[in-house]
Amino acid sequence: MGLISLLVTWPAAPIRVVIRLGELIEEQIEREAHDPAAVRRRLEEIERSRAAGLISAEEQEEAVEQVLQEMVGRPALMDDPEAGAEGERR
């Protein structure tokens, strides 16, 4: 029975590999998003950009808010009230 199941499932092996690769990438992104050192580096980069005049104060606030929302795992809501209502329903 093992040989038959191997022959039947073998064509799907590349799909399973791609799915697993996607899962591994997602896990790594989650780890990095919640890593305090990575978050601190991102916040410091935002601060350096503001100090260098590359971004405005408003852009800095938005970037910091986005980093903090990613850290806690909540998706950023857009300024569109309809988008916010959809996000609350989910």
N, C-alpha and C positions, 0 to 999 in steps of 0.2 A: 504494500500500500504506500510506502514512503516514496518509492520511485515514481509511482503514478502521480502522487500529489506534487512532487518536484517538477515533473514534466508539465503539469497543468499550471502551476504557479510561476514557473520560470519566465514566461514572457512578461509578467508583471514586475519582475525584479527591478528593472531600471526605474519604474515609477515609484516603487517603495524606497529606492535609494534617494531619489530627488525629494521625496516627502521627508525622509529622515534628515537630509541635508538642510532643508528649510527649517525643520524643528531645531536643529543644532544652532543655526544662525539666529533664530528667534531667542533661544535660551541665552546665547552670548550677548545679544542686544539687551535683554532683560537684566543680565548681570551688570553690564556696563552702565545702564540707566540708573541702577540703584547703588552703584559703587560710589561711596562718599568722595574718594579721591578724584574720580572722573567728573563728578558733578562740580567739585571745587575747581578743577581745571577749566571746565566750561564757563563757570561764573567768572573766573579770573580773566579768561579770554574776552568775555563780554566787557568787563571793566577796562581792560587794556584798549579795546576798540573804542570805547567811549572816551577814554583819556587821549587817544590819538586823534579824536575828532572824526572817526570813520562812521560812527552812528550817532543819532540824536538821543536825547534823554528818553524820549518816548519809545524809540526802538530798543533802547537798553532795558527799559521796564518790561516791554513785551517779551524780549529774549529771556530775561530772568524769570518771568512768569512761566514761559514755556518750559524752561529747564526744570523749574520746581514742579510743574504739573506732570511732566514726564517722570520725575523722580517718584512721585506718589502714585503714579499709574492712572491718573485721570486724564482723559483726552481734553485738549484745549478746545473751548467753545469759541466759535467765531462770533464776530459782532452782530451777525445776522440773527434777529430774534427767532426766526423760524428754525434755524439750525440749532439754536439752544433748546427749543421745545422738542425737536426730534431727539436730541441727545438725552433729554430727561426721560423720554418715553422708553428708551432702550434699557 
